[in-house]
């Protein structure tokens, strides 16, 4: 087993042949299965008007997941704070923590809608993320009870906040004294070191806490593990060449254009796959190099039984 806890992020990816409601119900059932495997957390994501991804209301979905599970921590990876009013977010997490005390995580991100149309529908501008630090502080103020307006429920509850960091997000997390979630990259060691050096203790965290997000697949052979990653890689290549992110499909095209092939291969770079021993060794090396405190796994493949088997091998 890995020397740090393992957690799972699920993006509610649709599959060919299933409806969007079926996808969401499958996410909830998947969380129950992940809990049985012994993972620490199960997080859900936020995407708006993205074909192939139906996790659009993470706090609502987190409530459904928490209702069907008993022990695993449940959270968001994350709520995109610029899309929402901080008071409403504080109240939503207050409801979650009140219903499922001691099990709720509040992962916060700074992305806004990817297109002008989506941003208009959400009521935000492209620069809405520029004051992300201020939005986080306002939200935490409602929970801490330092605002003139009171979040009910929410005020006085300790709901662990995490910052999903891209670019300057790590420095924001450090300045506010919050745990950080970073995608594993070649420069992860430098990013983690910068975060740890700049970290200022806060009422929310007395010391730095780093979660590294990875894509990982485990199979009986390295080839079988790599096969699990192909449906998502093809969906990524398809979206880059056609502007639409499609449902996952069981088979990928035998013939790709040169441009599709380039995007397809790029989508597989930096991912971890192999036998259990191989992936454990690679992830342990990553953990030792970065001194990460936790690893968050997100893997998408067509067959959910294959995905569950991969996660079982990973934690076993």
C-alpha positions as CSV (number, residue, x, y, z in Angstrom):
1,X,0.0,0.0,0.0
2,X,1.0,3.6,-0.5
3,X,2.5,5.4,2.4
4,X,-0.2,8.2,2.2
5,X,-4.0,8.0,2.0
6,X,-5.7,7.5,-1.4
7,X,-8.9,9.3,-2.5
8,X,-11.1,9.4,-5.6
9,X,-12.4,12.2,-7.7
10,X,-15.3,11.3,-10.1
11,X,-16.4,13.7,-12.9
12,X,-19.7,11.9,-13.7
13,X,-18.5,11.1,-17.3
14,X,-21.3,9.7,-19.5
15,X,-20.9,6.5,-21.4
16,X,-22.3,5.6,-24.8
17,X,-25.7,4.0,-24.4
18,X,-26.6,5.5,-21.1
19,X,-28.8,8.5,-20.2
20,X,-27.5,11.4,-18.1
21,X,-29.7,10.5,-15.1
22,X,-28.2,7.0,-15.3
23,X,-24.8,8.5,-15.2
24,X,-25.5,10.4,-12.0
25,X,-27.1,7.4,-10.3
26,X,-24.0,5.4,-11.3
27,X,-21.8,8.0,-9.7
28,X,-23.6,7.6,-6.4
29,X,-23.3,3.8,-6.6
30,X,-19.7,4.1,-7.5
31,X,-19.1,6.1,-4.4
32,X,-20.5,3.3,-2.2
33,X,-18.2,0.8,-3.9
34,X,-15.2,3.1,-3.5
35,X,-16.0,3.4,0.2
36,X,-16.0,-0.4,0.5
37,X,-12.5,-0.5,-1.0
38,X,-11.2,1.8,1.8
39,X,-10.5,5.1,0.1
40,X,-10.4,8.2,2.3
41,X,-12.5,10.6,0.3
42,X,-14.9,10.7,-2.7
43,X,-15.2,14.0,-4.4
44,X,-17.4,15.2,-7.3
45,X,-16.7,18.0,-9.7
46,X,-18.4,21.0,-11.3
47,X,-18.8,21.4,-15.1
48,X,-21.5,23.5,-16.9
49,X,-22.9,22.7,-20.3
50,X,-20.1,20.3,-21.2
51,X,-21.3,17.4,-23.3
52,X,-20.2,14.1,-21.8
53,X,-19.9,15.5,-18.3
54,X,-23.0,15.8,-16.1
55,X,-21.6,16.7,-12.7
56,X,-23.0,20.3,-12.8
57,X,-24.2,20.6,-9.2
58,X,-21.5,19.3,-6.9
59,X,-23.1,20.1,-3.6
60,X,-26.4,18.4,-4.6
61,X,-24.5,15.4,-5.9
62,X,-22.4,15.3,-2.7
63,X,-25.5,15.2,-0.6
64,X,-26.7,12.1,-2.6
65,X,-23.3,10.5,-2.2
66,X,-23.2,11.2,1.5
67,X,-26.7,9.7,1.9
68,X,-25.7,6.4,0.3
69,X,-22.3,6.1,2.2
70,X,-21.4,5.8,5.8
71,X,-17.7,6.4,6.5
72,X,-15.9,7.9,3.5
73,X,-15.4,11.7,3.5
74,X,-17.5,13.3,0.8
75,X,-16.6,16.6,-0.9
76,X,-16.3,18.7,-4.0
77,X,-13.4,18.9,-6.4
78,X,-14.6,21.4,-6.6
79,X,-17.2,24.1,-6.3
80,X,-16.1,26.8,-8.8
81,X,-16.5,29.8,-6.5
82,X,-16.6,32.6,-9.1
83,X,-19.8,31.0,-10.4
84,X,-21.5,31.3,-7.1
85,X,-22.4,33.7,-4.3
86,X,-20.1,32.9,-1.3
87,X,-23.0,33.2,1.2
88,X,-25.0,30.6,-0.7
89,X,-22.0,28.3,-0.9
90,X,-21.4,28.6,2.9
91,X,-25.1,27.8,3.5
92,X,-25.0,24.8,1.2
93,X,-21.9,23.3,2.9
94,X,-23.5,24.2,6.2
95,X,-26.5,22.0,5.3
96,X,-24.2,19.2,4.2
97,X,-22.1,19.3,7.4
98,X,-25.2,19.5,9.5
99,X,-26.7,16.4,7.9
100,X,-23.4,14.4,7.7
101,X,-21.2,15.8,10.5
102,X,-17.5,15.2,10.3
103,X,-17.6,13.8,6.7
104,X,-17.8,16.8,4.4
105,X,-14.9,18.5,2.5
106,X,-15.2,21.8,0.8
107,X,-13.0,21.8,-2.3
108,X,-13.0,25.2,-4.0
109,X,-11.8,26.1,-7.5
110,X,-11.5,29.3,-9.5
111,X,-12.7,28.3,-13.0
112,X,-15.6,30.0,-14.8
113,X,-17.6,28.8,-17.8
114,X,-15.5,27.9,-20.9
115,X,-17.6,29.8,-23.4
116,X,-19.2,33.3,-23.5
117,X,-22.6,31.7,-23.7
118,X,-22.1,29.6,-20.6
119,X,-20.6,32.6,-18.7
120,X,-23.6,34.7,-19.6
121,X,-26.0,32.0,-18.4
122,X,-24.1,31.8,-15.1
123,X,-24.1,35.6,-14.8
124,X,-20.3,35.9,-14.6
125,X,-17.7,37.6,-16.7
126,X,-14.4,36.1,-17.8
127,X,-12.5,38.1,-15.2
128,X,-14.8,36.8,-12.4
129,X,-11.9,34.6,-11.1
130,X,-9.6,37.6,-10.6
131,X,-10.8,38.1,-7.1
132,X,-10.8,34.4,-6.1
133,X,-8.8,35.1,-3.0
134,X,-11.4,37.6,-1.8
135,X,-14.2,35.3,-2.6
136,X,-12.6,32.5,-0.5
137,X,-12.0,34.9,2.4
138,X,-15.7,36.0,2.2
139,X,-16.9,32.4,2.2
140,X,-14.6,31.5,5.2
141,X,-15.8,34.6,7.0
142,X,-19.4,33.4,6.9
143,X,-18.3,30.0,8.3
144,X,-16.1,31.6,11.0
145,X,-18.8,34.1,12.0
146,X,-16.7,37.2,11.3
147,X,-19.2,38.7,8.9
148,X,-22.2,41.0,9.6
149,X,-24.3,38.5,7.7
150,X,-24.7,35.0,9.2
151,X,-24.7,31.7,7.3
152,X,-27.4,29.5,8.8
153,X,-26.5,26.7,8.9
154,X,-22.8,27.0,8.4
155,X,-21.6,29.5,10.9
156,X,-19.4,27.9,13.5
157,X,-19.1,24.6,11.7
158,X,-15.6,23.4,10.9
159,X,-15.8,22.2,7.2
160,X,-12.2,21.6,5.9
161,X,-11.5,23.9,2.9
162,X,-9.2,22.8,0.1
163,X,-8.0,25.0,-2.8
164,X,-7.8,23.4,-6.2
165,X,-4.7,25.1,-7.5
166,X,-3.9,26.1,-11.1
167,X,-1.3,28.8,-11.6
168,X,-1.5,31.3,-8.7
169,X,-3.9,29.1,-6.8
170,X,-1.1,27.5,-4.8
171,X,0.1,30.9,-3.6
172,X,-3.5,31.8,-2.6
173,X,-3.8,28.6,-0.6
174,X,-0.5,29.3,1.1
175,X,-1.4,32.9,2.0
176,X,-4.8,31.9,3.4
177,X,-3.4,28.9,5.2
178,X,-5.4,26.3,3.4
179,X,-4.7,22.8,2.2
180,X,-4.0,22.6,-1.6
181,X,-4.8,20.2,-4.4
182,X,-2.3,20.2,-7.2
183,X,-2.3,18.2,-10.4
184,X,0.9,16.0,-10.6
185,X,3.2,17.6,-13.2
186,X,6.9,17.6,-14.0
187,X,7.2,20.8,-11.8
188,X,5.2,19.4,-8.9
189,X,8.3,19.5,-6.6
190,X,8.8,23.2,-7.2
191,X,5.1,24.0,-6.8
192,X,4.9,22.1,-3.5
193,X,8.1,23.7,-2.2
194,X,6.8,27.2,-3.0
195,X,3.5,26.4,-1.3
196,X,5.2,25.0,1.8
197,X,7.6,27.9,2.1
198,X,4.9,30.5,1.7
199,X,2.3,28.8,3.9
200,X,0.8,30.9,6.7
201,X,-0.9,28.9,9.5
202,X,-4.6,29.7,9.9
203,X,-7.5,28.6,12.0
204,X,-8.3,26.2,9.1
205,X,-4.9,24.5,9.0
206,X,-1.9,24.8,11.3
207,X,0.5,23.4,8.7
208,X,0.7,22.8,4.9
209,X,-1.3,19.9,3.5
210,X,-0.7,18.8,-0.1
211,X,-3.0,16.6,-2.1
212,X,-1.6,15.5,-5.5
213,X,-4.2,14.7,-8.2
214,X,-3.2,11.9,-10.6
215,X,-4.7,9.8,-13.3
216,X,-3.8,6.2,-12.6
217,X,-4.9,2.8,-13.9
218,X,-3.9,-0.7,-12.7
219,X,-4.2,-3.9,-14.6
220,X,-2.8,-7.4,-14.7
221,X,-0.3,-6.1,-17.3
222,X,0.9,-2.7,-18.2
223,X,-0.8,-3.1,-21.6
224,X,-4.2,-3.9,-20.0
225,X,-3.8,-0.9,-17.7
226,X,-3.0,1.4,-20.6
227,X,-6.1,0.1,-22.4
228,X,-8.3,1.5,-19.6
229,X,-7.0,5.0,-20.3
230,X,-7.8,5.0,-24.0
231,X,-11.5,5.9,-24.0
232,X,-10.8,9.2,-22.1
233,X,-7.8,9.9,-24.3
234,X,-9.9,9.5,-27.4
235,X,-12.6,11.7,-26.0
236,X,-10.0,14.4,-25.3
237,X,-8.6,14.2,-28.8
238,X,-12.2,14.3,-30.2
239,X,-13.0,17.4,-28.2
240,X,-9.8,19.2,-29.3
241,X,-10.6,18.5,-33.0
242,X,-14.4,19.0,-33.0
243,X,-15.2,21.2,-30.0
244,X,-17.5,18.6,-28.4
245,X,-16.6,16.3,-25.5
246,X,-18.3,13.0,-26.3
247,X,-19.5,10.2,-24.0
248,X,-16.9,7.5,-23.3
249,X,-17.0,4.6,-25.8
250,X,-15.7,1.1,-25.5
251,X,-13.5,1.1,-28.6
252,X,-11.4,3.9,-30.1
253,X,-11.0,4.4,-33.9
254,X,-8.3,2.3,-35.5
255,X,-7.5,5.2,-37.9
256,X,-6.9,8.7,-36.6
257,X,-5.8,11.8,-38.5
258,X,-2.3,13.1,-37.6
259,X,-3.9,15.9,-35.6
260,X,-6.1,13.5,-33.7
261,X,-3.2,11.2,-33.0
262,X,-1.1,14.0,-31.6
263,X,-3.9,15.1,-29.2
264,X,-4.6,11.4,-28.3
265,X,-0.9,10.8,-27.4
266,X,-0.7,14.1,-25.5
267,X,-3.7,13.1,-23.4
268,X,-1.9,10.0,-22.2
269,X,1.3,11.8,-21.1
270,X,1.9,12.1,-17.4
271,X,-0.5,9.3,-16.5
272,X,0.3,6.3,-14.3
273,X,-0.5,2.9,-15.5
274,X,0.9,-0.6,-15.1
275,X,0.6,-3.6,-12.7
276,X,-0.1,-2.9,-9.1
277,X,3.6,-3.1,-8.1
278,X,4.6,-0.8,-11.0
279,X,2.0,1.9,-10.2
280,X,2.6,1.7,-6.5
281,X,6.3,2.2,-7.1
282,X,5.8,5.2,-9.4
283,X,3.3,6.9,-7.0
284,X,5.5,6.2,-4.0
285,X,8.4,7.9,-5.8
286,X,6.1,10.9,-6.5
287,X,5.1,11.0,-2.9
288,X,8.6,10.8,-1.6
289,X,9.9,13.5,-4.1
290,X,7.1,15.9,-3.2
291,X,6.4,15.0,0.4
292,X,2.7,14.9,-0.6
293,X,0.2,14.1,2.2
294,X,-2.4,12.4,0.0
295,X,-3.0,11.2,-3.5
296,X,-6.3,12.0,-5.3
297,X,-7.0,9.6,-8.2
298,X,-9.3,10.4,-11.1
299,X,-9.6,7.8,-13.8
300,X,-12.3,7.5,-16.5
301,X,-12.9,4.4,-18.6
302,X,-15.9,3.0,-20.4
303,X,-16.5,-0.1,-18.3
304,X,-17.1,0.8,-14.6
305,X,-16.4,-2.7,-13.5
306,X,-13.0,-2.4,-15.0
307,X,-12.5,0.9,-13.3
308,X,-13.5,-0.5,-9.9
309,X,-11.1,-3.4,-10.4
310,X,-8.3,-1.0,-11.1
311,X,-9.1,1.0,-8.0
312,X,-9.2,-2.3,-6.0
313,X,-5.7,-3.2,-7.3
314,X,-4.4,0.3,-6.6
315,X,-5.4,0.3,-2.9
316,X,-4.8,-3.4,-2.3
